[in-house]
Amino acid sequence: MPLTVLFVCTANISRSPYLERRSRQLLAELVPADAGLQPVRFGSAGTAGIPSQEMDPHMAAELATRGVDGSDHRSRGLTPALVHRADLVLTATVAHRSRILAEQPAAVSRTFTVAQFATNVDTLDAGLTGAALLADRSAVQVLRRPAGGDLADPYRRGPAAAHASAATIDALLRVIIPRLV
């Protein structure tokens, strides 16, 4: 059964949809479509999602420069059911993580910031991946260590902020995605 990863930001129009779609692309580079495997499924939502809102044009443009189409993305709000169904919840900021855990404390062993997960997973045994990584209690304790910072919100800050955000996200995803497969 595929691992389900949910990315969370504020409105689900900049960071989390970029994370979702870019993750799919990076996963496809590791696991060819003709392999018949879908080891990870990605989704995204916002703590204050704006129903049916399109993706921020500057972040969509960043995706486009990487060969990914974001034109059909529509924002959705975070629900308890989405968190419950996810094997891994990765948030853009500590505040997003805190909000989720205040409402759903049982999700503590599978909810991390993107930076926290990327920084800490890099310190673990490289052979520990996918569902086994998330099932290993000692690994989860390492993953829960504070690390990294929040992903800056590029919304309404122009193309330079979107470019910087995309570059930061790409660097983190290049650490995360191989560890999920």
C-alpha positions as a Markdown table, in Angstrom:
| # | Residue | x | y | z |
|---|---|---|---|---|
| 1 | Met | 0.0 | 0.0 | 0.0 |
| 2 | Pro | 1.5 | 3.4 | -0.9 |
| 3 | Leu | 2.7 | 5.8 | 1.7 |
| 4 | Thr | 0.4 | 8.9 | 1.9 |
| 5 | Val | 2.1 | 12.3 | 2.5 |
| 6 | Leu | 0.1 | 15.4 | 3.2 |
| 7 | Phe | 1.8 | 18.9 | 2.8 |
| 8 | Val | 0.2 | 21.7 | 4.8 |
| 9 | Cys | 0.6 | 25.5 | 4.6 |
| 10 | Thr | -1.8 | 28.4 | 5.3 |
| 11 | Ala | -4.0 | 28.8 | 2.2 |
| 12 | Asn | -2.9 | 25.9 | 0.0 |
| 13 | Ile | -2.1 | 28.2 | -2.8 |
| 14 | Ser | 1.7 | 28.6 | -2.6 |
| 15 | Arg | 4.0 | 26.4 | -0.6 |
| 16 | Ser | 1.9 | 23.2 | -0.1 |
| 17 | Pro | 0.8 | 22.8 | -3.7 |
| 18 | Tyr | 4.3 | 23.4 | -4.9 |
| 19 | Leu | 5.5 | 20.8 | -2.4 |
| 20 | Glu | 2.9 | 18.3 | -3.6 |
| 21 | Arg | 3.5 | 18.7 | -7.3 |
| 22 | Arg | 7.2 | 19.0 | -7.2 |
| 23 | Ser | 7.3 | 15.8 | -5.0 |
| 24 | Arg | 5.4 | 13.9 | -7.6 |
| 25 | Gln | 7.9 | 15.0 | -10.2 |
| 26 | Leu | 10.9 | 14.1 | -8.1 |
| 27 | Leu | 9.4 | 10.7 | -7.2 |
| 28 | Ala | 8.8 | 10.0 | -10.9 |
| 29 | Glu | 12.5 | 10.6 | -11.5 |
| 30 | Leu | 13.3 | 7.9 | -8.9 |
| 31 | Val | 10.6 | 5.4 | -9.8 |
| 32 | Pro | 9.7 | 5.3 | -13.5 |
| 33 | Ala | 6.0 | 5.2 | -14.3 |
| 34 | Asp | 6.5 | 1.9 | -16.2 |
| 35 | Ala | 7.7 | 0.2 | -13.0 |
| 36 | Gly | 4.1 | -0.3 | -12.0 |
| 37 | Leu | 4.8 | 1.0 | -8.5 |
| 38 | Gln | 3.3 | 4.0 | -6.8 |
| 39 | Pro | 5.2 | 3.9 | -3.5 |
| 40 | Val | 4.1 | 7.4 | -2.3 |
| 41 | Arg | 0.9 | 9.5 | -2.8 |
| 42 | Phe | 1.1 | 13.2 | -2.2 |
| 43 | Gly | -1.6 | 15.7 | -1.3 |
| 44 | Ser | -1.9 | 19.2 | 0.1 |
| 45 | Ala | -4.2 | 21.4 | 2.1 |
| 46 | Gly | -4.3 | 24.7 | 4.0 |
| 47 | Thr | -5.1 | 25.5 | 7.6 |
| 48 | Ala | -7.1 | 28.4 | 6.1 |
| 49 | Gly | -7.7 | 26.9 | 2.7 |
| 50 | Ile | -9.6 | 29.1 | 0.3 |
| 51 | Pro | -12.0 | 26.7 | -1.5 |
| 52 | Ser | -11.3 | 26.5 | -5.3 |
| 53 | Gln | -8.6 | 29.3 | -5.2 |
| 54 | Glu | -6.0 | 28.8 | -7.9 |
| 55 | Met | -2.4 | 28.4 | -7.2 |
| 56 | Asp | -0.4 | 31.7 | -6.7 |
| 57 | Pro | 0.8 | 32.7 | -10.2 |
| 58 | His | 4.4 | 33.2 | -9.1 |
| 59 | Met | 4.7 | 29.7 | -7.5 |
| 60 | Ala | 2.9 | 28.2 | -10.5 |
| 61 | Ala | 5.5 | 29.9 | -12.7 |
| 62 | Glu | 8.3 | 28.3 | -10.6 |
| 63 | Leu | 6.7 | 24.9 | -11.2 |
| 64 | Ala | 6.4 | 25.6 | -14.9 |
| 65 | Thr | 10.2 | 26.4 | -15.1 |
| 66 | Arg | 10.7 | 22.9 | -13.7 |
| 67 | Gly | 8.3 | 21.3 | -16.2 |
| 68 | Val | 5.3 | 20.9 | -13.9 |
| 69 | Asp | 1.8 | 22.2 | -14.6 |
| 70 | Gly | 0.1 | 23.8 | -11.6 |
| 71 | Ser | -2.8 | 25.3 | -13.6 |
| 72 | Asp | -5.4 | 22.8 | -12.4 |
| 73 | His | -4.6 | 23.2 | -8.7 |
| 74 | Arg | -7.5 | 24.3 | -6.5 |
| 75 | Ser | -7.1 | 25.1 | -2.8 |
| 76 | Arg | -8.7 | 22.9 | -0.2 |
| 77 | Gly | -8.9 | 23.3 | 3.6 |
| 78 | Leu | -7.3 | 21.0 | 6.1 |
| 79 | Thr | -9.7 | 18.6 | 7.7 |
| 80 | Pro | -9.2 | 16.1 | 10.6 |
| 81 | Ala | -9.9 | 13.3 | 8.0 |
| 82 | Leu | -7.1 | 14.4 | 5.8 |
| 83 | Val | -4.7 | 14.3 | 8.7 |
| 84 | His | -6.0 | 11.0 | 9.9 |
| 85 | Arg | -5.6 | 9.3 | 6.5 |
| 86 | Ala | -2.0 | 10.6 | 6.0 |
| 87 | Asp | 0.9 | 8.4 | 7.0 |
| 88 | Leu | 3.1 | 11.6 | 7.1 |
| 89 | Val | 2.1 | 15.2 | 7.5 |
| 90 | Leu | 4.7 | 17.8 | 6.6 |
| 91 | Thr | 4.0 | 21.4 | 7.4 |
| 92 | Ala | 5.5 | 24.6 | 6.1 |
| 93 | Thr | 5.9 | 26.1 | 9.5 |
| 94 | Val | 6.1 | 25.3 | 13.2 |
| 95 | Ala | 2.8 | 27.2 | 13.7 |
| 96 | His | 1.0 | 24.9 | 11.2 |
| 97 | Arg | 2.4 | 21.8 | 13.0 |
| 98 | Ser | 1.4 | 23.2 | 16.4 |
| 99 | Arg | -2.1 | 23.9 | 15.1 |
| 100 | Ile | -2.5 | 20.3 | 13.8 |
| 101 | Leu | -1.2 | 18.8 | 17.0 |
| 102 | Ala | -3.4 | 21.0 | 19.2 |
| 103 | Glu | -6.4 | 19.6 | 17.4 |
| 104 | Gln | -5.1 | 16.1 | 16.8 |
| 105 | Pro | -2.4 | 15.2 | 19.4 |
| 106 | Ala | -2.4 | 11.5 | 18.2 |
| 107 | Ala | -0.7 | 12.7 | 15.0 |
| 108 | Val | 2.5 | 13.7 | 16.9 |
| 109 | Ser | 4.5 | 10.8 | 15.6 |
| 110 | Arg | 3.8 | 11.5 | 12.0 |
| 111 | Thr | 3.6 | 15.3 | 11.8 |
| 112 | Phe | 6.7 | 17.4 | 11.3 |
| 113 | Thr | 7.8 | 20.6 | 9.6 |
| 114 | Val | 9.3 | 20.0 | 6.1 |
| 115 | Ala | 12.7 | 21.5 | 7.4 |
| 116 | Gln | 12.6 | 19.4 | 10.6 |
| 117 | Phe | 12.0 | 16.2 | 8.6 |
| 118 | Ala | 14.6 | 16.9 | 6.0 |
| 119 | Thr | 17.3 | 17.9 | 8.5 |
| 120 | Asn | 16.7 | 15.0 | 10.9 |
| 121 | Val | 16.1 | 12.3 | 8.4 |
| 122 | Asp | 19.5 | 13.0 | 6.9 |
| 123 | Thr | 21.1 | 11.9 | 10.2 |
| 124 | Leu | 19.4 | 8.5 | 10.2 |
| 125 | Asp | 20.6 | 5.2 | 8.7 |
| 126 | Ala | 20.2 | 5.5 | 4.9 |
| 127 | Gly | 18.7 | 2.0 | 4.8 |
| 128 | Leu | 15.7 | 3.1 | 6.8 |
| 129 | Thr | 13.1 | 4.3 | 4.3 |
| 130 | Gly | 9.4 | 4.5 | 3.5 |
| 131 | Ala | 6.9 | 3.0 | 5.9 |
| 132 | Ala | 9.7 | 1.3 | 7.9 |
| 133 | Leu | 11.2 | 4.8 | 8.6 |
| 134 | Leu | 7.9 | 6.0 | 10.1 |
| 135 | Ala | 7.3 | 2.8 | 12.0 |
| 136 | Asp | 10.7 | 2.9 | 13.7 |
| 137 | Arg | 10.2 | 4.5 | 17.2 |
| 138 | Ser | 13.8 | 5.5 | 17.6 |
| 139 | Ala | 13.8 | 7.1 | 14.1 |
| 140 | Val | 10.6 | 9.0 | 14.9 |
| 141 | Gln | 12.2 | 10.3 | 18.1 |
| 142 | Val | 15.1 | 11.7 | 16.0 |
| 143 | Leu | 12.7 | 13.1 | 13.4 |
| 144 | Arg | 10.9 | 15.0 | 16.2 |
| 145 | Arg | 14.0 | 17.0 | 17.2 |
| 146 | Pro | 13.7 | 20.7 | 16.5 |
| 147 | Ala | 15.6 | 21.6 | 13.4 |
| 148 | Gly | 15.6 | 23.9 | 10.4 |
| 149 | Gly | 13.3 | 26.9 | 10.0 |
| 150 | Asp | 9.9 | 27.8 | 8.6 |
| 151 | Leu | 9.4 | 27.9 | 4.9 |
| 152 | Ala | 9.0 | 31.6 | 4.1 |
| 153 | Asp | 5.6 | 32.4 | 2.6 |
| 154 | Pro | 6.1 | 33.9 | -0.9 |
| 155 | Tyr | 2.5 | 35.0 | -1.3 |
| 156 | Arg | 2.2 | 38.5 | -2.6 |
| 157 | Arg | 5.9 | 39.0 | -2.3 |
| 158 | Gly | 6.7 | 38.8 | -6.0 |
| 159 | Pro | 8.7 | 36.5 | -8.3 |
| 160 | Ala | 12.0 | 36.8 | -6.4 |
| 161 | Ala | 10.3 | 35.5 | -3.2 |
| 162 | Ala | 8.7 | 32.7 | -5.1 |
| 163 | His | 12.0 | 31.8 | -6.7 |
| 164 | Ala | 13.7 | 31.7 | -3.3 |
| 165 | Ser | 10.9 | 29.7 | -1.8 |
| 166 | Ala | 11.0 | 27.2 | -4.6 |
| 167 | Ala | 14.8 | 26.8 | -4.4 |
| 168 | Thr | 14.6 | 26.1 | -0.6 |
| 169 | Ile | 11.7 | 23.6 | -1.1 |
| 170 | Asp | 13.6 | 21.8 | -3.9 |
| 171 | Ala | 16.7 | 21.4 | -1.7 |
| 172 | Leu | 14.6 | 19.9 | 1.1 |
| 173 | Leu | 12.6 | 17.6 | -1.2 |
| 174 | Arg | 15.8 | 16.2 | -2.7 |
| 175 | Val | 16.6 | 14.9 | 0.8 |
| 176 | Ile | 13.1 | 13.8 | 1.7 |
| 177 | Ile | 11.8 | 12.1 | -1.4 |
| 178 | Pro | 14.5 | 9.3 | -1.6 |
| 179 | Arg | 13.8 | 8.5 | 2.0 |
| 180 | Leu | 10.2 | 7.9 | 1.3 |
| 181 | Val | 10.7 | 5.3 | -1.4 |
